Amino acid sequence: MATELAGGKMLLAGEWVEKSDQIEVYNPENNEKIGSVPAGTEEDVKNAISSAKDGAEIAANLSVRERMDILTKAADYIEDHLEDFARTIALEGSKTINEARSETTRAAETIRLSAEEARRLTGESINFDQMPGNTDRMGYYFRFPVGIIAAITPFNDPLNLIAHKIGPGIAAGNAVIIKPATETPLSAVKLAEAFVSAGLPPKVLSVITGRARDIGDVLIESKDVNMISFTGGMETGEKIAKKAGLKRLSMELGSNSPAIVRTDADLHLAAASTVSGAFAAAGQNCLSVQRIYVEEGVYDSFKDLFLQKVKEVKTGNKLSEATDMGPLINEKEAIRVEDWVKEAIDAGALLLAGGNRNGAHYEPTVLEEVPSDATIVTEEVFGPVVLLFNVKNLDEAIERANDVNYGLQAGIFTTNINAALKASRRLHVGGVMINDSSDFRIDAMPFGGVKGSGLGREGVEYTIKEMSEERIVAFKLIDE
């Protein structure tokens, strides 16, 4: 019997709204319907934006203590309903139940961090007398909210990525309109429930469910929206940037993350870390390890260890405690990954593991000797495929790691501090993980990339700064 989750409504300016036109939500593992949400319209978005004008003023006037209390209560709500949130994430998306529990815990932590950072959103004094002729001036700056933030999120982290938009947005005193992924809207609706329960004033938050083609442009192009925070693909990000007009943009646009394994590395650590980094969430993670450059002196040894670890990855039912990797988000994406692998093999790549598809499930797959111009080398695969490359030295590894139009994070395995520092300086990415894979992040660190990987930085403290602006206050002192 199919499992159906509560749903059917969206949050429009603090009010729960039902509509006759519904979008059905399916479990990608078996195509069972698990719920539905309203198909939002252009008119719904306009209403949300209109209400958000009042919401932005309400949010800006909340005291720091009020913002902190709301955020803390929302985090408490998530923790009190952890299993419900985790089950929702697992059923509507690709994550296993264990991965979903981890995401739920992280989402609560993200919102709790937002509460803590709200108290630290301060300014500082400015010495105007540093410039000749200004000894009679003094002043300071403080930060004020951007206003209305439109946040567009993907399917792969349907709870925590939204927490990274709502939490900092409210901490900074903004109104927030969320447009979640059509494939995974139920987690977003549940998060809205947490904020309503926490006492967030009406009009401050809307969660508009619907198809991007119906509601995306009106949200992006509205002159009343002051900032767009988008997480998703580079192609979509470029389209948004062209349509958005003169407003703030924060974009995390994915990656094609490399890892480097040197001859002095702990090979067991490197193999375990990169297998985990490649196949967690079925590779549908912007930080997933996609390319591994191994120095020739340890290439064969590393490959043997890596392939042994790949064999230990357990695929199957997402709700099983024993499962390590579930399906892709839908069969269409699994077919695309399958096609990219076949294209690489036809061009001369060697298949070392995997390569088989069953519906939306695709086996953990490893390739070597992949031509440098293959799609799976140059683009983000966003699936459970990793590529092994034999390189002569660190210089070659860094050069090849940089040779794509992405730069989110990278990993390097080495016991040589000089090599680690060299890589951290020369890898053209937003983050370098030493003796860890690219798939490492805590929600408090600055997170973002260069090149096609995006604009700006997330991470709670840094997002709050992106979602606020400086205002200078200068006094000219007058003798009485």
N, C-alpha and C positions, 0 to 999 in steps of 0.2 A: 504494500500500500504506500502511495506517495506521501511524503512529509510536506505539509503546507505550513508556512510561517505566517505569523500575523503581518498584515500590511494593508494595502488598499488605500492608503492616505499619504498625503505629503503635507509638509508644514509650510504654510503660506503666511508670512508675517505674524507668526504666533498662533495661527488658527489651523486646525487639522482639516484638510480639504479632501473630499472624495469626488471622483469624476466617473462618469459612465464609461468613458474611453480609458481602458486600462492596458498597461504593458505587462505581459506575463513574464515571470522570472523562472528560469529553469536551472536545474542542477546539471552542470556540464558532464558529469560522470555518467548519467543515465537518461538525460533529457526529460526527467520528471519535473512537472510544474511544482514549484515550491511556494509561490506567492505571486502577487501582482502589485503594481503601483500605478497611480494616475499618469496618464499621458499629458503632461503639462503643455500648455499652449503659449503662443506669443502674448496673448492677453494676460495669462497668469504671470509671466515674467514682468510685464509692464506694471501689473499690480504690486508685485513683490518689490520692484524698484521704487515705485511711488511710496509704498509703506516704509521702505528702507531709508528714505529721506528723513522721516520722523525717527526711525530706529537709530540712525547715526547720531542724531542729536541726543536721544535718550542714552545711548551707549557712552557718548562722550561725557555726559554729566554724571555717570556712575562714579562713585568714589573708588579709589584704588581698593579699599577694603571690600566694597560691594563686588567688584570684579573678582577679587581673590576668592570671596566666599562662594560665588556662583560657580567658578571654575572648580574649586575644591569639592563642592557638592556633586558636580557632574562627574568628576573622577571617582568619587565614592560610589555613585550610582553604577558606573561601569563595573567597578570591582564587585559590587554586591550582586550583579547580574552577569558575571563573567562567563558562565557556561552558556547562557542564552546568546550572548554576543558571539562567542566562539562558534557555536553551532550554526548561527546565521552566516558568519564568514565562510565556514567550511562548506555549507550546503550551496550557497549561491556562487561561490568562486572556485578556485583551483586548490586552495590550501588544505592540507590535512588538518585534523582536529588539533593535533599538537602545535602545528604552525599557527592555527587560528587562535589558540589560547595565548600563545606568545604575542601575537599581534594585539589582542585585547588588553593584555597587561601593559604593553607598550603604549597603547592609546591612552589608558588611564594615566600613565607616567607623563606622557606628552602634555596632557591637560593640567596635571599637577605642576609640572614645570612652568606652564604658562601662568599659573597662579603665583608662583614664586617670582617669576620675572616681571610680573606686573608692578611689584613694589620697587623694582630696580630700574624702571623706566624714568630716568632722571636726566637733568641737564647739567650745566656747569657754568661757572662765572667766566667772563671774558675780560682780559686786560686791554681795554681800549686805549690806555695811555702808552701802549707800546709804539703807537704812531705819533710823531710830533704834532703838537697842537690839540691833543685830546686828553690832557690831564684833568679836564673837568667832566669827563664821561666815565660811566661805569655801566655794567650790564651783565646779562646772562642769556643763555638760551634754554628752552624747554621743548619737549616733544609733544606734538598734538596728533590726534588721529587723522588718517587719510580720508575717511568718510565711509563710502560704500565699497565693499570688496566683493567681487565676483570670483568664486573659486570653482574650478573645473577639475574633476579628479578621475583617475583611471580605475580599472577593475582589480588590479593586482594587490593593492593594500586598501581594501574598501573601507576600513575603519580608521587606521592610524594616519593615513595620508589626509583624511578629512579632519582628524583631530589637529593635524599640523596647520590647517587653515583656520578652523574655528577658534581653537585655543588662543593662539597669538592675536587673532583678529579682535577677540573680545578683550584680551588683556590690554591691548593698545587703545580700546575705546571705539571700535568700529562696528558698523552693521555688516553682516555677512550673508551673502546669497550663495548657496551651494548647488552646483549642478553635478550630481554623481554619475558615474558610468551607468549606462542603460543595463549592462549585464549584471551589475551588483549594486542595486539601489537600496536594498533592504537594510544593510548595515548603516547606511547614512540616515535612514529614517529612525533606526533605533538610537543612533547617537543624538538625533534631534530630541527624542524622548528624554534622554538624560538631561539635556539643557532645559527643557521645559520643566522637568521635575526639580531641577536645581533653582528655579525661580528666575530664569532669564526673562527680562521684560519682553512683552510682545513687540513685534516689528524689528527686533534686533537681528533675528535669525530667520531665514527661509531655506528650506530644502526643496528645490523644484525638481521633481523627477520627470523625465521626458526624453524624447529623441533629439539629438543634437541638431538635426536638420530642421526641426520645428522651433526650437527655442534658443539655439546657440548664438545666432547672429544678433538678435535683439538684445541679448545680455552683453555680448562683447562690444557692440557698437554704441550702446547707450552713453550719452554724454554725462548722465548722472552717476554712472559707475566710475569710481575714482582709481580703482586698481583691479587688475586681473592677476590672479594667482593660478597658474595652470601646471598640472603635472600630466605628461603624456608623451606622444610621439613628436619627433622633430617636424615632420611635415605638417601636422596639425598646428603645432606651435608657430610655424612660419605664417600660416594662414591667419591665425589669431592676431599676430603682430601687425600684419598688413591691414586688418580690419579695425583694430582697436582704437586707432587715433591717438590723440595726445593724452595718455594716461599711464600710470605706473604699470610695469609688467614684471612679474616674477615667474620664471619658467624653468622647470626641471624636465628635460626632454630626452632622457634615456641615455644609453651608452653602448659601448662595445668593449667591455672592460678587460684589460690585460693583467696577467700575472707573470712575474719573472722568477725563475728558479736557478740560483747560481750553484756552482760546484761545491761551495762551502755550506750549502743549506742543510738544514735538518729535513731530509727527504720524506720521512714519515709524517712530520708536521705539515710539510708542503702538500703532500698528496691528500691527507685528510682534509685540510683547509680548503683546497681548491675543488675537491669533489663536493663538499658541502656548499661551497660558494657557487658552483655551477648548477647544481640540481635542486636546491631548495626552491620551493614554490614552482616546481617544474620549469625552472629557468626563467620564469616570468617576473623578473626583478631587474630594475634598472642597474643594480650593482652586480648582477650575476657575472661570474667569471666566464668569458667566452673564448679568450685566446691565452694560451700558456706558452711562454718562450723559455726553453730549458737549455742551459749551456751543454755543449756536446759531450763533455766529460761525464755527465751524470744522466744524459738523456734516456738511455735504455733502462737504467735502474729506476729512475723516476717513473717512466712509462709503465713498468711492471707493477710498481706500487700503486700507481694511479688506477690502472685497470682492475686491480684486485679490489680496491675500494669501491669502484663503480659497480662491481658485481654484488657488493653488499647493500646497495641501495634497494630498498624494498618498495615496489610500486603496488598499487591496489586501491582498495576502498578508502576514501578520505576519512571516514569516521572511525576507522580502525586505529587503535593505539600503536599497532606495529608498522603502519604504513609511513614511509619516508617521503614518497612523492606521489602526488595525484595527477589528474589530467590537466591538459591545457584548458583555457577558458571556453573553447568550443572546437568542434571538429574542423571548421574552416581554418583556424589557426594551426591546428595539428597538420593539416594537409599542406599549408604553406611551409612549415618547417620541414616536412617530408620532401617537398619539392626542392627546397634549398639544398638539402643534403644530397639528393639525387643529382642536382646540377653540379655540385662539387665533385662527387664521385665520377660523373661522366667526364669531368675536366681533369681527372687524374688523382684525386684524393683517395686515400685508403681508409676503409671503414674498420675501426678497431673494436667497436662495441656498439650494440643497439642498432638503430636504423629501421625499426619496425613500428608501425602504427596500428592501433585498434580503436577506432572511433576518435575520441578526443585525447586518448592516451597515446603518448609517444615515448618510446624507451629512452633511458639515459644513453646518449650517443656520443661517441668519441671518434674524431677524424684526425689523420695526420697527412703530411705532404699535400696540404690544400693549396692550390694556386693562389697567389696574392690578390688576383683580381676577381676571385669568386665572390658572389653576393654575400655568402656566409662569413667571409673575412672582413668585408668592408662595411656591412650594415649590422644593425642590431638584430640578432636572431630571436630574442625574447622567447626562448624555448630551451629544452633540456639537451643542448648540444655544446660540446666544448672541443676546441681545436688545439692540437699539440704541434709545436714548431721547434726544430733543432737549430740552435744558434751558436755561433763561435764564442761570443763573449758578451759582456754587459753592454758595451756600446751598440752592438748590433741589436740586442734585445730592446734597448730603449728606443733606438731609431725605428724599429718595426712596430713597437708598441704605440708610438706617436703617429704612425702612418694611417690614421683613419680620421674621419671628421667628427670624432667624439672625444670627450675627455672628462669623464665624471670621476672615477676613482681607479686606482691601480694597486696591485700588491707586489711586493718583492720579498723573496725568502733568501736571507743571507745572514751570516754571523760576522760579516765585515762591516764595521761602522762607516768606513769610507765609501764602500759601495752603496750602503743605505742612503748616505747623505747625497752622493752623486745622483742616485735615482730620484730622490725627493726634489732635487733642484732641476733635473732635466726632463722628467716625465711631465708632459703637458696635460695635466689633469687637475681636478679640484681637491683631490686627496690622495695621499700615498700611504698605504698600510704596510708597515715593516713586519715581516714574519707573520703575515695574515693575508687572507685573500682580499680582493676588492670589495667583497660582500660583508663589510663590517661598518656598522654605524651605531652611534648612540644618539638619542633624540636631542641632546643638548649641544652637539657639536655643529659647527658651520658645515652646511651640506649643499653642494652644487657643483657645477662643472664649467668647462670652457668649450669653445668651438660649438659644435652642434648639440652639446649636452645642456645648454641652457643659459639663463640670465639670472643673476642674483644668487642669494644664499638662503637656504632654509636652515632648520635647527631653531628651537624656540626663541632664544635670545635674539638671533639674527633676523628671524622672520618678523618679530615685533618691531625691530628697527625699520625693516622694509615697509611695514604697515603703519608707520608713523613718520612725521616730518618735523624738522627743527624750526622753531620760531625764535628769532632774536628779539630781545628786549633791551633797548639802550636808553640810559638816562643821561641827559645833559644837566649837570648840577648848576643851579642858579643861586648866586649870592642874594640874600634878602637885605 
